[in-house]
């Protein structure tokens, strides 16, 4: 799962029950000081009151894990969304259609992937394929002149365009199988599809 940003951690701290109760007790200490109830050692007393509240209430780790999960889900789908926006004008329409189908599958699949029901090493593999290998493959393709990518044969009698479409089809097919296996809770098939994805889907440079 993706780590929370500093801003999000700061907001979690500010709105936490620990901080809110600590501030209330610290304000109570300050009120006692200004009304003359306490005069000496008022600052350590205020700090101690805040610390008592902080230690008395356990941290809400479940909320943090939930936010991390939601952040990871958003990152997974937003990555493809940004890729489509940035590259659709320069990609073959078949590739754009393929990316949109991949995005649709991910939107349905992401909550299950980050729910804790799928092994994290497998989640990491899938996230790397979508957030790292796929964008890099698209960027490598966009660096090529359109005529070269469409007409020049570079590998096994195939053009760069054909290789790109093959990779997108591979990812889409495997994501579809993964979705089916997760919904069926078929662990053995999930492992097999994960290994296939690891072996077959990777960043393509197009230029050897």
C-alpha positions in Angstrom: 0.0 0.0 0.0 1.1 3.5 -0.7 2.3 5.5 2.3 0.2 8.4 3.4 1.3 11.9 2.5 2.7 14.3 5.1 -0.4 16.5 4.6 -2.8 13.6 5.3 -0.8 12.5 8.3 -0.9 16.0 9.7 -4.7 16.1 9.2 -5.1 12.7 10.9 -3.1 14.0 13.8 -5.0 17.3 14.1 -8.4 15.6 14.0 -7.5 12.5 16.1 -9.3 11.8 19.4 -5.9 11.9 21.1 -5.1 15.4 20.0 -8.6 16.8 20.6 -8.8 15.4 24.1 -5.2 16.5 24.7 -6.0 20.0 23.6 -9.1 20.1 25.9 -7.1 19.0 28.9 -4.2 21.4 28.1 -6.8 24.3 27.8 -8.1 23.2 31.2 -4.6 23.5 32.6 -4.2 27.0 31.1 -7.5 28.0 32.5 -6.4 26.9 36.0 -3.2 29.0 35.5 -5.0 32.1 34.4 -7.6 31.8 37.2 -4.8 31.4 39.8 -5.6 27.8 40.8 -2.0 26.9 39.8 0.9 29.3 39.7 4.1 27.3 39.8 5.1 24.7 37.3 2.1 25.5 35.1 3.8 24.7 31.8 4.9 21.2 32.8 1.4 20.6 34.1 -0.2 21.7 30.8 2.2 19.4 28.9 1.5 16.5 31.3 -2.3 16.9 30.9 -1.9 16.8 27.1 0.3 13.7 27.4 -2.1 11.9 29.7 -4.9 12.3 27.1 -2.5 11.2 24.3 -1.5 8.0 26.2 -5.1 7.3 27.4 -6.6 6.9 24.0 -5.1 4.3 21.6 -4.2 5.4 18.1 -6.7 4.6 15.4 -4.5 2.3 13.2 -7.6 0.9 11.5 -8.4 4.3 10.1 -4.9 4.8 8.9 -4.8 1.4 7.1 -8.2 2.2 5.5 -6.9 5.5 4.2 -3.7 3.8 2.9 -5.9 1.3 1.1 -8.1 3.9 -0.4 -5.0 5.9 -1.5 -3.6 2.8 -3.2 -6.9 2.1 -4.9 -7.0 5.7 -6.2 -3.4 5.6 -7.4 -4.0 2.4 -9.3 -7.0 3.7 -11.3 -5.8 7.3 -11.5 -2.6 6.1 -13.1 -4.4 4.7 -16.1 -6.8 7.7 -16.2 -3.8 10.1 -16.5 -2.2 7.9 -19.1 -5.3 8.0 -21.3 -5.6 11.8 -20.9 -2.0 12.5 -21.7 -1.5 10.1 -24.6 -4.9 9.5 -26.3 -4.3 12.0 -29.1 -1.1 10.2 -30.2 -2.0 6.6 -29.6 -3.8 4.3 -32.1 -7.5 4.3 -31.3 -7.3 0.6 -30.6 -4.8 1.2 -27.9 -7.0 3.9 -26.3 -9.9 1.6 -26.3 -7.7 -1.1 -24.7 -6.6 1.3 -22.0 -10.2 2.3 -21.2 -11.2 -1.4 -20.9 -8.2 -1.9 -18.5 -9.3 1.1 -16.5 -12.9 -0.3 -16.2 -11.6 -3.6 -15.0 -9.3 -1.9 -12.4 -12.1 0.3 -11.1 -14.1 -2.9 -10.2 -11.0 -4.9 -9.1 -9.1 -2.3 -6.9 -11.3 -2.5 -3.8 -10.9 -6.3 -3.7 -7.2 -6.2 -4.3 -6.6 -3.8 -1.4 -9.1 -5.4 0.9 -6.5 -7.7 2.4 -8.0 -10.8 0.7 -5.2 -11.0 -1.8 -1.5 -11.7 -0.9 0.5 -8.4 -0.8 3.3 -9.8 -3.0 0.7 -10.4 -5.7 -0.8 -7.0 -5.2 2.7 -5.5 -5.6 3.2 -7.4 -8.8 -0.1 -6.1 -10.3 0.5 -2.5 -9.1 4.0 -2.5 -10.7 2.5 -3.8 -14.0 -0.1 -1.0 -14.1 1.7 1.9 -12.5 5.2 1.3 -13.8 5.5 -1.1 -16.8 2.4 0.1 -18.6 3.1 3.8 -18.5 6.7 3.2 -19.5 5.7 1.1 -22.4 3.2 3.8 -23.6 5.9 6.5 -23.2 8.4 4.5 -25.2 5.9 4.1 -28.0 5.1 7.8 -28.0 8.7 8.6 -28.6 8.6 6.9 -32.0 7.5 8.7 -35.2 4.0 7.5 -36.2 5.0 6.2 -39.6 7.9 4.1 -38.0 5.6 2.7 -35.3 2.9 1.8 -37.8 4.9 0.5 -40.7 8.4 -0.7 -39.6 8.7 -4.3 -38.6 11.1 -4.8 -35.6 10.4 -8.1 -34.0 8.9 -11.4 -35.2 7.4 -9.8 -38.2 5.5 -7.3 -36.1 5.4 -3.5 -36.0 5.7 -1.4 -32.8 1.9 -0.7 -33.0 1.2 -4.5 -33.2 3.5 -5.2 -30.2 1.9 -2.4 -28.2 -1.6 -3.7 -28.9 -0.4 -7.2 -27.9 0.9 -6.0 -24.6 -2.4 -4.1 -23.8 -4.4 -7.2 -24.8 -2.2 -9.4 -22.6 -2.7 -7.1 -19.6 -6.5 -6.8 -20.2 -6.9 -10.5 -20.5 -4.9 -11.3 -17.3 -6.7 -8.6 -15.4 -10.0 -10.2 -16.5 -8.8 -13.6 -15.3 -7.6 -12.2 -12.1 -10.9 -10.5 -11.4 -12.7 -13.8 -12.1 -10.4 -15.7 -9.8 -10.7 -13.2 -7.0 -14.5 -13.2 -7.2 -14.4 -17.0 -7.1 -11.8 -17.0 -4.4 -9.7 -19.5 -6.5 -6.3 -19.2 -4.9 -4.5 -21.7 -7.1 -5.6 -19.9 -10.3 -4.7 -16.6 -8.8 -1.2 -17.7 -8.3 -0.9 -19.1 -11.8 -2.2 -15.9 -13.4 0.1 -13.8 -11.2 3.1 -15.8 -12.4 2.0 -15.5 -16.0 1.6 -11.7 -15.7 5.1 -11.5 -14.1 6.6 -13.5 -16.9 4.8 -12.0 -19.9 4.0 -8.4 -19.1 6.9 -6.0 -18.8 8.1 -2.7 -20.1 8.6 -2.7 -23.9 11.3 -0.5 -25.3 10.4 -1.2 -29.0 13.9 -0.2 -30.0 16.4 -3.1 -29.5 
